[in-house]
Amino acid sequence: MYHLLTSLLFKVGIKCKNHTGSIIILKEIFNVDNKYLLSAKKERVDKQYYVDFHITKEEVKEMIEEAEKFNKKIYDFIEKLQGKNIKNYREKYIKIV
């Protein structure tokens, strides 16, 4: 999901190496709900760096389904980008930064 997000950013000429920063940009520049991505990042960190957790097969299935929905939404968003939109997103980014 993060790599797809970075591809969206690159598509409009934005480079951000910070995961949290990229997620914030998704909401602030593109007005795309970033709640699930924030949650997925937290889950990834918790599962990668800590050992005191339990996860069920159903939870894994749900996370995969949510990731697929998110990716589909971002792929669709990228497909619909046009020159005018890209320019507007860049300008919005420059104003904020």
Secondary structure, 3 states (H helix, E strand, C coil): CHHHHHHHHHHCCCCCCCHHHHHHHHHHHHCCCCHHHHHHHHHHHHHHHCCCCCCCHHHHHHHHHHHHHHHHHHHHHHHHCCHHHHHHHHHHHHHHC
